[in-house]
Amino acid sequence: MFIAPWNVPVWAGYVLILLGLITALWFLFALRDPKQGFKSILTSALIASACLGFGIYIFLISLGF
């Protein structure tokens, strides 16, 4: 099944959600390490939020919401 406006397969939403969860865990571990710089922590947070946002959006569109 493909999402109409972009012709994106539904499984891409699942992959983005999984990637977002992995990156969110990486972000949480980066917060615990004092040697991580602000740029690394900010980058991981932005990647996690973008992946989770787009993944959940694709998933909800595929369900018809």
PDB file of N, H, CA, C and O in Angstrom:
ATOM      1  N   MET A   1       0.844  -1.177   0.000  1.00  0.00           N
ATOM      2  CA  MET A   1       0.000   0.000   0.000  1.00  0.00           C
ATOM      3  C   MET A   1       0.889   1.239   0.000  1.00  0.00           C
ATOM      4  O   MET A   1       1.907   1.292   0.692  1.00  0.00           O
ATOM      5  N   PHE A   2       0.490   2.226  -0.782  1.00  0.00           N
ATOM      6  H   PHE A   2      -0.336   2.183  -1.343  1.00  0.00           H
ATOM      7  CA  PHE A   2       1.257   3.453  -0.891  1.00  0.00           C
ATOM      8  C   PHE A   2       0.414   4.637  -0.429  1.00  0.00           C
ATOM      9  O   PHE A   2      -0.806   4.653  -0.591  1.00  0.00           O
ATOM     10  N   ILE A   3       1.082   5.616   0.143  1.00  0.00           N
ATOM     11  H   ILE A   3       2.074   5.604   0.275  1.00  0.00           H
ATOM     12  CA  ILE A   3       0.419   6.848   0.553  1.00  0.00           C
ATOM     13  C   ILE A   3       0.310   7.737  -0.687  1.00  0.00           C
ATOM     14  O   ILE A   3       1.306   7.959  -1.375  1.00  0.00           O
ATOM     15  N   ALA A   4      -0.877   8.243  -0.974  1.00  0.00           N
ATOM     16  H   ALA A   4      -1.686   8.063  -0.414  1.00  0.00           H
ATOM     17  CA  ALA A   4      -1.162   8.878  -2.256  1.00  0.00           C
ATOM     18  C   ALA A   4      -0.305  10.102  -2.610  1.00  0.00           C
ATOM     19  O   ALA A   4       0.272  10.118  -3.697  1.00  0.00           O
ATOM     20  N   PRO A   5      -0.191  11.116  -1.764  1.00  0.00           N
ATOM     21  CA  PRO A   5       0.484  12.326  -2.264  1.00  0.00           C
ATOM     22  C   PRO A   5       1.954  12.111  -2.626  1.00  0.00           C
ATOM     23  O   PRO A   5       2.454  12.738  -3.560  1.00  0.00           O
ATOM     24  N   TRP A   6       2.650  11.232  -1.901  1.00  0.00           N
ATOM     25  H   TRP A   6       2.243  10.723  -1.143  1.00  0.00           H
ATOM     26  CA  TRP A   6       4.092  11.098  -2.125  1.00  0.00           C
ATOM     27  C   TRP A   6       4.478   9.768  -2.740  1.00  0.00           C
ATOM     28  O   TRP A   6       5.634   9.576  -3.116  1.00  0.00           O
ATOM     29  N   ASN A   7       3.532   8.844  -2.849  1.00  0.00           N
ATOM     30  H   ASN A   7       2.593   8.999  -2.544  1.00  0.00           H
ATOM     31  CA  ASN A   7       3.809   7.495  -3.344  1.00  0.00           C
ATOM     32  C   ASN A   7       4.818   6.775  -2.452  1.00  0.00           C
ATOM     33  O   ASN A   7       5.710   6.080  -2.939  1.00  0.00           O
ATOM     34  N   VAL A   8       4.665   6.950  -1.154  1.00  0.00           N
ATOM     35  H   VAL A   8       3.941   7.514  -0.758  1.00  0.00           H
ATOM     36  CA  VAL A   8       5.553   6.350  -0.153  1.00  0.00           C
ATOM     37  C   VAL A   8       4.916   5.058   0.352  1.00  0.00           C
ATOM     38  O   VAL A   8       3.730   5.055   0.682  1.00  0.00           O
ATOM     39  N   PRO A   9       5.668   3.967   0.422  1.00  0.00           N
ATOM     40  CA  PRO A   9       5.083   2.740   0.965  1.00  0.00           C
ATOM     41  C   PRO A   9       4.825   2.863   2.468  1.00  0.00           C
ATOM     42  O   PRO A   9       5.511   3.604   3.173  1.00  0.00           O
ATOM     43  N   VAL A  10       3.837   2.132   2.935  1.00  0.00           N
ATOM     44  H   VAL A  10       3.280   1.529   2.363  1.00  0.00           H
ATOM     45  CA  VAL A  10       3.451   2.204   4.345  1.00  0.00           C
ATOM     46  C   VAL A  10       4.574   1.721   5.253  1.00  0.00           C
ATOM     47  O   VAL A  10       4.737   2.240   6.357  1.00  0.00           O
ATOM     48  N   TRP A  11       5.353   0.736   4.808  1.00  0.00           N
ATOM     49  H   TRP A  11       5.221   0.314   3.911  1.00  0.00           H
ATOM     50  CA  TRP A  11       6.420   0.218   5.662  1.00  0.00           C
ATOM     51  C   TRP A  11       7.464   1.288   5.964  1.00  0.00           C
ATOM     52  O   TRP A  11       8.214   1.153   6.931  1.00  0.00           O
ATOM     53  N   ALA A  12       7.532   2.350   5.156  1.00  0.00           N
ATOM     54  H   ALA A  12       6.923   2.460   4.370  1.00  0.00           H
ATOM     55  CA  ALA A  12       8.471   3.436   5.445  1.00  0.00           C
ATOM     56  C   ALA A  12       8.113   4.118   6.763  1.00  0.00           C
ATOM     57  O   ALA A  12       8.998   4.582   7.483  1.00  0.00           O
ATOM     58  N   GLY A  13       6.828   4.181   7.080  1.00  0.00           N
ATOM     59  H   GLY A  13       6.109   3.804   6.495  1.00  0.00           H
ATOM     60  CA  GLY A  13       6.411   4.742   8.364  1.00  0.00           C
ATOM     61  C   GLY A  13       6.906   3.917   9.532  1.00  0.00           C
ATOM     62  O   GLY A  13       7.345   4.460  10.546  1.00  0.00           O
ATOM     63  N   TYR A  14       6.835   2.588   9.387  1.00  0.00           N
ATOM     64  H   TYR A  14       6.479   2.146   8.563  1.00  0.00           H
ATOM     65  CA  TYR A  14       7.339   1.711  10.445  1.00  0.00           C
ATOM     66  C   TYR A  14       8.850   1.865  10.615  1.00  0.00           C
ATOM     67  O   TYR A  14       9.358   1.885  11.736  1.00  0.00           O
ATOM     68  N   VAL A  15       9.552   1.972   9.502  1.00  0.00           N
ATOM     69  H   VAL A  15       9.139   1.956   8.591  1.00  0.00           H
ATOM     70  CA  VAL A  15      11.010   2.133   9.563  1.00  0.00           C
ATOM     71  C   VAL A  15      11.370   3.457  10.222  1.00  0.00           C
ATOM     72  O   VAL A  15      12.288   3.513  11.040  1.00  0.00           O
ATOM     73  N   LEU A  16      10.654   4.525   9.871  1.00  0.00           N
ATOM     74  H   LEU A  16       9.908   4.479   9.207  1.00  0.00           H
ATOM     75  CA  LEU A  16      10.935   5.824  10.485  1.00  0.00           C
ATOM     76  C   LEU A  16      10.631   5.819  11.979  1.00  0.00           C
ATOM     77  O   LEU A  16      11.372   6.415  12.760  1.00  0.00           O
ATOM     78  N   ILE A  17       9.555   5.158  12.386  1.00  0.00           N
ATOM     79  H   ILE A  17       8.953   4.674  11.751  1.00  0.00           H
ATOM     80  CA  ILE A  17       9.240   5.071  13.815  1.00  0.00           C
ATOM     81  C   ILE A  17      10.333   4.307  14.549  1.00  0.00           C
ATOM     82  O   ILE A  17      10.769   4.723  15.623  1.00  0.00           O
ATOM     83  N   LEU A  18      10.778   3.193  13.977  1.00  0.00           N
ATOM     84  H   LEU A  18      10.425   2.855  13.105  1.00  0.00           H
ATOM     85  CA  LEU A  18      11.848   2.407  14.599  1.00  0.00           C
ATOM     86  C   LEU A  18      13.145   3.204  14.670  1.00  0.00           C
ATOM     87  O   LEU A  18      13.826   3.191  15.696  1.00  0.00           O
ATOM     88  N   LEU A  19      13.487   3.893  13.593  1.00  0.00           N
ATOM     89  H   LEU A  19      12.933   3.903  12.760  1.00  0.00           H
ATOM     90  CA  LEU A  19      14.691   4.725  13.587  1.00  0.00           C
ATOM     91  C   LEU A  19      14.586   5.856  14.609  1.00  0.00           C
ATOM     92  O   LEU A  19      15.566   6.190  15.274  1.00  0.00           O
ATOM     93  N   GLY A  20      13.403   6.440  14.731  1.00  0.00           N
ATOM     94  H   GLY A  20      12.606   6.168  14.191  1.00  0.00           H
ATOM     95  CA  GLY A  20      13.192   7.496  15.716  1.00  0.00           C
ATOM     96  C   GLY A  20      13.334   6.998  17.139  1.00  0.00           C
ATOM     97  O   GLY A  20      13.894   7.693  17.987  1.00  0.00           O
ATOM     98  N   LEU A  21      12.830   5.792  17.415  1.00  0.00           N
ATOM     99  H   LEU A  21      12.375   5.227  16.726  1.00  0.00           H
ATOM    100  CA  LEU A  21      12.969   5.232  18.765  1.00  0.00           C
ATOM    101  C   LEU A  21      14.428   4.920  19.095  1.00  0.00           C
ATOM    102  O   LEU A  21      14.879   5.164  20.214  1.00  0.00           O
ATOM    103  N   ILE A  22      15.157   4.386  18.130  1.00  0.00           N
ATOM    104  H   ILE A  22      14.791   4.188  17.221  1.00  0.00           H
ATOM    105  CA  ILE A  22      16.583   4.109  18.349  1.00  0.00           C
ATOM    106  C   ILE A  22      17.344   5.403  18.588  1.00  0.00           C
ATOM    107  O   ILE A  22      18.202   5.469  19.468  1.00  0.00           O
ATOM    108  N   THR A  23      17.032   6.429  17.808  1.00  0.00           N
ATOM    109  H   THR A  23      16.335   6.375  17.094  1.00  0.00           H
ATOM    110  CA  THR A  23      17.717   7.712  17.982  1.00  0.00           C
ATOM    111  C   THR A  23      17.329   8.371  19.295  1.00  0.00           C
ATOM    112  O   THR A  23      18.155   9.040  19.915  1.00  0.00           O
ATOM    113  N   ALA A  24      16.083   8.193  19.731  1.00  0.00           N
ATOM    114  H   ALA A  24      15.412   7.649  19.227  1.00  0.00           H
ATOM    115  CA  ALA A  24      15.671   8.741  21.024  1.00  0.00           C
ATOM    116  C   ALA A  24      16.437   8.074  22.163  1.00  0.00           C
ATOM    117  O   ALA A  24      16.828   8.737  23.123  1.00  0.00           O
ATOM    118  N   LEU A  25      16.652   6.759  22.056  1.00  0.00           N
ATOM    119  H   LEU A  25      16.334   6.220  21.276  1.00  0.00           H
ATOM    120  CA  LEU A  25      17.475   6.079  23.067  1.00  0.00           C
ATOM    121  C   LEU A  25      18.910   6.589  23.038  1.00  0.00           C
ATOM    122  O   LEU A  25      19.527   6.768  24.088  1.00  0.00           O
ATOM    123  N   TRP A  26      19.440   6.821  21.844  1.00  0.00           N
ATOM    124  H   TRP A  26      18.938   6.676  20.991  1.00  0.00           H
ATOM    125  CA  TRP A  26      20.783   7.381  21.710  1.00  0.00           C
ATOM    126  C   TRP A  26      20.847   8.761  22.364  1.00  0.00           C
ATOM    127  O   TRP A  26      21.832   9.099  23.020  1.00  0.00           O
ATOM    128  N   PHE A  27      19.791   9.553  22.182  1.00  0.00           N
ATOM    129  H   PHE A  27      18.990   9.278  21.649  1.00  0.00           H
ATOM    130  CA  PHE A  27      19.721  10.872  22.803  1.00  0.00           C
ATOM    131  C   PHE A  27      19.732  10.759  24.325  1.00  0.00           C
ATOM    132  O   PHE A  27      20.428  11.516  25.001  1.00  0.00           O
ATOM    133  N   LEU A  28      18.963   9.817  24.862  1.00  0.00           N
ATOM    134  H   LEU A  28      18.397   9.202  24.313  1.00  0.00           H
ATOM    135  CA  LEU A  28      18.921   9.662  26.320  1.00  0.00           C
ATOM    136  C   LEU A  28      20.268   9.208  26.883  1.00  0.00           C
ATOM    137  O   LEU A  28      20.674   9.657  27.955  1.00  0.00           O
ATOM    138  N   PHE A  29      20.959   8.323  26.167  1.00  0.00           N
ATOM    139  H   PHE A  29      20.628   7.959  25.296  1.00  0.00           H
ATOM    140  CA  PHE A  29      22.292   7.920  26.614  1.00  0.00           C
ATOM    141  C   PHE A  29      23.299   9.054  26.461  1.00  0.00           C
ATOM    142  O   PHE A  29      24.232   9.159  27.257  1.00  0.00           O
ATOM    143  N   ALA A  30      23.126   9.904  25.450  1.00  0.00           N
ATOM    144  H   ALA A  30      22.368   9.818  24.804  1.00  0.00           H
ATOM    145  CA  ALA A  30      24.028  11.042  25.259  1.00  0.00           C
ATOM    146  C   ALA A  30      23.855  12.065  26.381  1.00  0.00           C
ATOM    147  O   ALA A  30      24.808  12.755  26.743  1.00  0.00           O
ATOM    148  N   LEU A  31      22.657  12.165  26.927  1.00  0.00           N
ATOM    149  H   LEU A  31      21.883  11.605  26.633  1.00  0.00           H
ATOM    150  CA  LEU A  31      22.443  13.091  28.043  1.00  0.00           C
ATOM    151  C   LEU A  31      23.202  12.654  29.294  1.00  0.00           C
ATOM    152  O   LEU A  31      23.605  13.489  30.105  1.00  0.00           O
ATOM    153  N   ARG A  32      23.396  11.354  29.447  1.00  0.00           N
ATOM    154  H   ARG A  32      23.069  10.675  28.789  1.00  0.00           H
ATOM    155  CA  ARG A  32      24.081  10.840  30.635  1.00  0.00           C
ATOM    156  C   ARG A  32      25.589  11.008  30.553  1.00  0.00           C
ATOM    157  O   ARG A  32      26.264  11.032  31.582  1.00  0.00           O
ATOM    158  N   ASP A  33      26.127  11.124  29.344  1.00  0.00           N
ATOM    159  H   ASP A  33      25.578  11.104  28.508  1.00  0.00           H
ATOM    160  CA  ASP A  33      27.574  11.205  29.154  1.00  0.00           C
ATOM    161  C   ASP A  33      28.006  12.670  29.143  1.00  0.00           C
ATOM    162  O   ASP A  33      27.616  13.412  28.241  1.00  0.00           O
ATOM    163  N   PRO A  34      28.798  13.104  30.121  1.00  0.00           N
ATOM    164  CA  PRO A  34      29.192  14.520  30.166  1.00  0.00           C
ATOM    165  C   PRO A  34      30.168  14.912  29.057  1.00  0.00           C
ATOM    166  O   PRO A  34      30.371  16.101  28.814  1.00  0.00           O
ATOM    167  N   LYS A  35      30.771  13.938  28.383  1.00  0.00           N
ATOM    168  H   LYS A  35      30.606  12.972  28.580  1.00  0.00           H
ATOM    169  CA  LYS A  35      31.729  14.261  27.326  1.00  0.00           C
ATOM    170  C   LYS A  35      31.048  14.622  26.005  1.00  0.00           C
ATOM    171  O   LYS A  35      31.687  15.168  25.106  1.00  0.00           O
ATOM    172  N   GLN A  36      29.758  14.319  25.886  1.00  0.00           N
ATOM    173  H   GLN A  36      29.238  13.875  26.616  1.00  0.00           H
ATOM    174  CA  GLN A  36      29.040  14.649  24.653  1.00  0.00           C
ATOM    175  C   GLN A  36      28.833  16.155  24.575  1.00  0.00           C
ATOM    176  O   GLN A  36      28.502  16.806  25.565  1.00  0.00           O
ATOM    177  N   GLY A  37      29.032  16.685  23.393  1.00  0.00           N
ATOM    178  H   GLY A  37      29.301  16.156  22.588  1.00  0.00           H
ATOM    179  CA  GLY A  37      28.833  18.112  23.198  1.00  0.00           C
ATOM    180  C   GLY A  37      27.368  18.451  22.959  1.00  0.00           C
ATOM    181  O   GLY A  37      26.537  17.583  22.693  1.00  0.00           O
ATOM    182  N   PHE A  38      27.088  19.731  23.064  1.00  0.00           N
ATOM    183  H   PHE A  38      27.764  20.436  23.280  1.00  0.00           H
ATOM    184  CA  PHE A  38      25.721  20.210  22.870  1.00  0.00           C
ATOM    185  C   PHE A  38      25.245  19.933  21.449  1.00  0.00           C
ATOM    186  O   PHE A  38      24.077  19.611  21.231  1.00  0.00           O
ATOM    187  N   LYS A  39      26.156  20.059  20.481  1.00  0.00           N
ATOM    188  H   LYS A  39      27.105  20.321  20.658  1.00  0.00           H
ATOM    189  CA  LYS A  39      25.789  19.853  19.080  1.00  0.00           C
ATOM    190  C   LYS A  39      25.361  18.407  18.828  1.00  0.00           C
ATOM    191  O   LYS A  39      24.399  18.167  18.097  1.00  0.00           O
ATOM    192  N   SER A  40      26.054  17.456  19.416  1.00  0.00           N
ATOM    193  H   SER A  40      26.835  17.650  20.010  1.00  0.00           H
ATOM    194  CA  SER A  40      25.704  16.044  19.253  1.00  0.00           C
ATOM    195  C   SER A  40      24.352  15.735  19.881  1.00  0.00           C
ATOM    196  O   SER A  40      23.545  15.007  19.303  1.00  0.00           O
ATOM    197  N   ILE A  41      24.110  16.280  21.048  1.00  0.00           N
ATOM    198  H   ILE A  41      24.765  16.871  21.517  1.00  0.00           H
ATOM    199  CA  ILE A  41      22.838  16.048  21.734  1.00  0.00           C
ATOM    200  C   ILE A  41      21.691  16.693  20.960  1.00  0.00           C
ATOM    201  O   ILE A  41      20.628  16.090  20.808  1.00  0.00           O
ATOM    202  N   LEU A  42      21.903  17.913  20.472  1.00  0.00           N
ATOM    203  H   LEU A  42      22.766  18.402  20.595  1.00  0.00           H
ATOM    204  CA  LEU A  42      20.869  18.600  19.708  1.00  0.00           C
ATOM    205  C   LEU A  42      20.580  17.876  18.394  1.00  0.00           C
ATOM    206  O   LEU A  42      19.424  17.755  17.990  1.00  0.00           O
ATOM    207  N   THR A  43      21.621  17.401  17.737  1.00  0.00           N
ATOM    208  H   THR A  43      22.560  17.499  18.066  1.00  0.00           H
ATOM    209  CA  THR A  43      21.439  16.675  16.478  1.00  0.00           C
ATOM    210  C   THR A  43      20.637  15.401  16.688  1.00  0.00           C
ATOM    211  O   THR A  43      19.729  15.107  15.911  1.00  0.00           O
ATOM    212  N   SER A  44      20.959  14.645  17.722  1.00  0.00           N
ATOM    213  H   SER A  44      21.697  14.884  18.354  1.00  0.00           H
ATOM    214  CA  SER A  44      20.218  13.408  17.971  1.00  0.00           C
ATOM    215  C   SER A  44      18.764  13.697  18.341  1.00  0.00           C
ATOM    216  O   SER A  44      17.872  12.937  17.963  1.00  0.00           O
ATOM    217  N   ALA A  45      18.518  14.771  19.065  1.00  0.00           N
ATOM    218  H   ALA A  45      19.243  15.388  19.372  1.00  0.00           H
ATOM    219  CA  ALA A  45      17.139  15.121  19.411  1.00  0.00           C
ATOM    220  C   ALA A  45      16.347  15.530  18.174  1.00  0.00           C
ATOM    221  O   ALA A  45      15.182  15.158  18.034  1.00  0.00           O
ATOM    222  N   LEU A  46      16.965  16.288  17.281  1.00  0.00           N
ATOM    223  H   LEU A  46      17.911  16.590  17.395  1.00  0.00           H
ATOM    224  CA  LEU A  46      16.277  16.704  16.062  1.00  0.00           C
ATOM    225  C   LEU A  46      15.983  15.523  15.144  1.00  0.00           C
ATOM    226  O   LEU A  46      14.896  15.432  14.573  1.00  0.00           O
ATOM    227  N   ILE A  47      16.948  14.620  15.004  1.00  0.00           N
ATOM    228  H   ILE A  47      17.830  14.694  15.468  1.00  0.00           H
ATOM    229  CA  ILE A  47      16.739  13.437  14.161  1.00  0.00           C
ATOM    230  C   ILE A  47      15.630  12.560  14.745  1.00  0.00           C
ATOM    231  O   ILE A  47      14.774  12.063  14.014  1.00  0.00           O
ATOM    232  N   ALA A  48      15.654  12.376  16.061  1.00  0.00           N
ATOM    233  H   ALA A  48      16.350  12.780  16.655  1.00  0.00           H
ATOM    234  CA  ALA A  48      14.630  11.535  16.701  1.00  0.00           C
ATOM    235  C   ALA A  48      13.242  12.132  16.528  1.00  0.00           C
ATOM    236  O   ALA A  48      12.298  11.413  16.197  1.00  0.00           O
ATOM    237  N   SER A  49      13.104  13.431  16.746  1.00  0.00           N
ATOM    238  H   SER A  49      13.870  14.015  17.014  1.00  0.00           H
ATOM    239  CA  SER A  49      11.777  14.035  16.633  1.00  0.00           C
ATOM    240  C   SER A  49      11.283  14.045  15.193  1.00  0.00           C
ATOM    241  O   SER A  49      10.093  13.842  14.950  1.00  0.00           O
ATOM    242  N   ALA A  50      12.177  14.277  14.236  1.00  0.00           N
ATOM    243  H   ALA A  50      13.143  14.442  14.434  1.00  0.00           H
ATOM    244  CA  ALA A  50      11.760  14.268  12.830  1.00  0.00           C
ATOM    245  C   ALA A  50      11.344  12.868  12.389  1.00  0.00           C
ATOM    246  O   ALA A  50      10.319  12.705  11.727  1.00  0.00           O
ATOM    247  N   CYS A  51      12.129  11.863  12.751  1.00  0.00           N
ATOM    248  H   CYS A  51      12.961  11.996  13.289  1.00  0.00           H
ATOM    249  CA  CYS A  51      11.797  10.483  12.361  1.00  0.00           C
ATOM    250  C   CYS A  51      10.494  10.025  12.999  1.00  0.00           C
ATOM    251  O   CYS A  51       9.643   9.437  12.332  1.00  0.00           O
ATOM    252  N   LEU A  52      10.341  10.294  14.281  1.00  0.00           N
ATOM    253  H   LEU A  52      11.032  10.771  14.822  1.00  0.00           H
ATOM    254  CA  LEU A  52       9.101   9.888  14.947  1.00  0.00           C
ATOM    255  C   LEU A  52       7.896  10.644  14.390  1.00  0.00           C
ATOM    256  O   LEU A  52       6.829  10.066  14.188  1.00  0.00           O
ATOM    257  N   GLY A  53       8.077  11.929  14.145  1.00  0.00           N
ATOM    258  H   GLY A  53       8.945  12.399  14.308  1.00  0.00           H
ATOM    259  CA  GLY A  53       6.972  12.729  13.608  1.00  0.00           C
ATOM    260  C   GLY A  53       6.516  12.257  12.241  1.00  0.00           C
ATOM    261  O   GLY A  53       5.325  12.031  12.026  1.00  0.00           O
ATOM    262  N   PHE A  54       7.453  12.105  11.315  1.00  0.00           N
ATOM    263  H   PHE A  54       8.420  12.288  11.489  1.00  0.00           H
ATOM    264  CA  PHE A  54       7.093  11.657   9.972  1.00  0.00           C
ATOM    265  C   PHE A  54       6.597  10.214   9.978  1.00  0.00           C
ATOM    266  O   PHE A  54       5.673   9.875   9.239  1.00  0.00           O
ATOM    267  N   GLY A  55       7.198   9.370  10.799  1.00  0.00           N
ATOM    268  H   GLY A  55       7.949   9.646  11.400  1.00  0.00           H
ATOM    269  CA  GLY A  55       6.766   7.979  10.867  1.00  0.00           C
ATOM    270  C   GLY A  55       5.351   7.841  11.378  1.00  0.00           C
ATOM    271  O   GLY A  55       4.551   7.098  10.810  1.00  0.00           O
ATOM    272  N   ILE A  56       5.035   8.553  12.449  1.00  0.00           N
ATOM    273  H   ILE A  56       5.685   9.157  12.910  1.00  0.00           H
ATOM    274  CA  ILE A  56       3.678   8.500  13.001  1.00  0.00           C
ATOM    275  C   ILE A  56       2.681   9.121  12.027  1.00  0.00           C
ATOM    276  O   ILE A  56       1.553   8.644  11.905  1.00  0.00           O
ATOM    277  N   TYR A  57       3.093  10.181  11.334  1.00  0.00           N
ATOM    278  H   TYR A  57       4.009  10.568  11.433  1.00  0.00           H
ATOM    279  CA  TYR A  57       2.222  10.810  10.339  1.00  0.00           C
ATOM    280  C   TYR A  57       1.898   9.840   9.204  1.00  0.00           C
ATOM    281  O   TYR A  57       0.737   9.705   8.816  1.00  0.00           O
ATOM    282  N   ILE A  58       2.919   9.162   8.670  1.00  0.00           N
ATOM    283  H   ILE A  58       3.862   9.272   8.985  1.00  0.00           H
ATOM    284  CA  ILE A  58       2.694   8.187   7.598  1.00  0.00           C
ATOM    285  C   ILE A  58       1.817   7.040   8.100  1.00  0.00           C
ATOM    286  O   ILE A  58       0.930   6.573   7.385  1.00  0.00           O
ATOM    287  N   PHE A  59       2.065   6.591   9.322  1.00  0.00           N
ATOM    288  H   PHE A  59       2.785   6.971   9.903  1.00  0.00           H
ATOM    289  CA  PHE A  59       1.264   5.507   9.895  1.00  0.00           C
ATOM    290  C   PHE A  59      -0.201   5.915  10.032  1.00  0.00           C
ATOM    291  O   PHE A  59      -1.093   5.143   9.681  1.00  0.00           O
ATOM    292  N   LEU A  60      -0.455   7.118  10.536  1.00  0.00           N
ATOM    293  H   LEU A  60       0.269   7.745  10.822  1.00  0.00           H
ATOM    294  CA  LEU A  60      -1.836   7.570  10.711  1.00  0.00           C
ATOM    295  C   LEU A  60      -2.527   7.800   9.370  1.00  0.00           C
ATOM    296  O   LEU A  60      -3.712   7.497   9.229  1.00  0.00           O
ATOM    297  N   ILE A  61      -1.809   8.327   8.392  1.00  0.00           N
ATOM    298  H   ILE A  61      -0.846   8.573   8.507  1.00  0.00           H
ATOM    299  CA  ILE A  61      -2.386   8.517   7.062  1.00  0.00           C
ATOM    300  C   ILE A  61      -2.757   7.165   6.453  1.00  0.00           C
ATOM    301  O   ILE A  61      -3.785   7.037   5.787  1.00  0.00           O
ATOM    302  N   SER A  62      -1.909   6.154   6.688  1.00  0.00           N
ATOM    303  H   SER A  62      -1.074   6.258   7.229  1.00  0.00           H
ATOM    304  CA  SER A  62      -2.208   4.829   6.133  1.00  0.00           C
ATOM    305  C   SER A  62      -3.444   4.210   6.779  1.00  0.00           C
ATOM    306  O   SER A  62      -4.119   3.386   6.161  1.00  0.00           O
ATOM    307  N   LEU A  63      -3.746   4.601   8.019  1.00  0.00           N
ATOM    308  H   LEU A  63      -3.198   5.270   8.520  1.00  0.00           H
ATOM    309  CA  LEU A  63      -4.951   4.102   8.682  1.00  0.00           C
ATOM    310  C   LEU A  63      -6.205   4.867   8.270  1.00  0.00           C
ATOM    311  O   LEU A  63      -7.322   4.443   8.564  1.00  0.00           O
ATOM    312  N   GLY A  64      -6.016   5.990   7.590  1.00  0.00           N
ATOM    313  H   GLY A  64      -5.108   6.335   7.350  1.00  0.00           H
ATOM    314  CA  GLY A  64      -7.157   6.766   7.119  1.00  0.00           C
ATOM    315  C   GLY A  64      -7.497   7.971   7.966  1.00  0.00           C
ATOM    316  O   GLY A  64      -8.569   8.552   7.791  1.00  0.00           O
ATOM    317  N   PHE A  65      -6.639   8.363   8.863  1.00  0.00           N
ATOM    318  H   PHE A  65      -5.769   7.892   9.004  1.00  0.00           H
ATOM    319  CA  PHE A  65      -6.902   9.541   9.696  1.00  0.00           C
ATOM    320  C   PHE A  65      -6.490  10.805   8.999  1.00  0.00           C
ATOM    321  O   PHE A  65      -6.640  11.893   9.555  1.00  0.00           O
TER     322      PHE A  65
END
